[in-house]
Amino acid sequence: MSRFEEFTLSVFSITRYWNKLATEEMREHGLKGAYALYLLALSGAEEEMTAARLAEITERDKADVSRAITRFQEEGLVKPMGKGHYRAPITLTPKGKKIATQIRKKASYALQIAGEGLSEEMRQNMYQTLAIISSNLKNMYEDNSLKSV
């Protein structure tokens, strides 16, 4: 198996199981599994966050973030802290915090199981390596350097 295949299959496998976890949890609330990441990002924020900032942090499409926030508002999971939709800061309601806590608890458990057999040094190296790979790929696409190959 080539480096590309090994890397790609590993990343896709991890993503697949994260998506399963998120979908199962969010289904209970009538929401898309993809929205779990938004709740986690909002719950980890130290202050209110705008939709634009949420899209930036999660590296997701602004339209998808906007749709998610609209659904969150309909379900009483977030509240806007000002006028305007996309630029108004939002914060989680107690109901939103409860759901985010449930997701975080299950995600933490999944990471604990997934990380069995890894030392702390191995775990730190893995995160550092993934961050470097992600940054390098992002730079490659922003620089359009793939077109020269």
N, C-alpha and C positions, 0 to 999 in steps of 0.2 A: 504494500500500500504506500502511495506517495505521501510526502509531507502534507500536501494540499488536501488529499482525501482524508488523512488521519485528523488533521486540524478541523476541517469542515464537518466531518461526521461527529466529532466530539462536541463541537459548538452546537450543531443542530440537535444532538441528543439532549444536551443540557437545556437548550431552549424549549424543546418539546416537553420535557418534564416540568419546567417552570410554567409553561402555558397550561398544562393539565391542572397543576395546583391552582393557578390563578382562575382558570375557568370554573373549576368545581366550587371554589369559594365565592366567586362573584355571581354564579348562577343562582345561589340561594337568595340573592338580593335583586335578581332580574337585570343584572348588568353584564356587560361583556368582560371576559377575562382579561383582555388587553388593558382595561381601565384600572386593574389592581395596582399597576406601577404608579399611576397618577395618585392614588390614595396613599401609597407608601411614601412617595415624594412629598406630598402635602403634609403627611404626619411627621415627617422628619425635618420639616422646615422650622426654623427658629422664629419666623414671623410670617405674616400674611405673604402670599405669593400671587403674582399675576399669572394669567393663562400664558402669556408670552414667555415668562420665566420658566413655567412648568414645561412648556414645549422645548425650551432650550436645555433644561436639565435632563429631561428624558430622551432628548434627541428624536422626538416624534413630530409628526405633521401638525401644524398649528390648527388645521381644520378638525383633526381628530381630537385634539385637546379641547377645542371649543365645544364639540359635540358631547364629549365626556362631562365637561363642566355643566353644560345644560342639563344632562341627565342627572348629575349629582345634585343640582339645585332642585330638580323635580322630585327627587327622592329624599330631599332634606339632609344631604350629606355635607354640603358646603353652603356657605353664605357669602355673598359679595360684601365687601367692606366699603363700597362707594358706588358711584354711578358709572355707567359704561359697562360693557360686557368683557371685552378682551383686556382692557387696561386696568380694570378694577381689581384691587387685591381681593383674594378669596381666602377663606380659612375653613377648616373642618368644623362641623357641628359635633356635638357629643355623639350623635348617631354615626357620623363619618369616622370619628376617632375610634369608636368601638369596632367598626368593620376593619379599619386599618390595623388595629391591634390584633384582631383575629388573623388577618392575612400575615402580618409580621411574625406572629407566633408560629404559624404553620411553615412559613418560609424559613424561619430560624431552625425549626426541627428538621426540615428537609436538608438544610445546609449541614447540620450536625451529622446526620446520617451519611450524606454525600461525602463529607470530609473525614469519615472514619479511616484511620490509618495514615492520615497526614499529620506531620509534625507542624508546629506553629511556624517554623522556618519555611517549610514546604508551602504552607498556605500563603504566607506573605510573598514568597517568590512567585507563586502562581498569580496572585492578584497584581503584582508589579509587572509581571510578564504580559498578562492580558491587557493592562493599561497601556503598555508600550506598543503592543500590536495594534490595539484600537486606535491610538494616536497616529501611528505610522500609516495605517490604512486611510484614516480621515485626511491626513495631509496629502497622501497620494491622490485622492479624489479631488480635493480642493485645488491642488496644483495641476490637475489634468495630466499628470505624468504617465498614466497608464496608456494614453493615446500614442505615446512615442515608442511603445514596444511593438 
